[in-house]
């Protein structure tokens, strides 16, 4: 009988240690997950800010080009023609 009881005690101790180890790993994994989620959230926020900044810059550029075209229509037509001719010649070489 003493042997069975000591075997159970050994098994119980091993199980308790395993549970403690699993609890420690789960705690660390939980903290790691929280850290990853925070960093992803911060990165998402930074990307959204950069996208908004890019959109604002694009809008500013479109406004500036529109203003330039209204103020210099003949120059704008000449530049558009030259750009079209250049692109056309580059496409023919392919």
Order of alpha helices (4+ residues) and beta strands (2+ residues): alpha-alpha
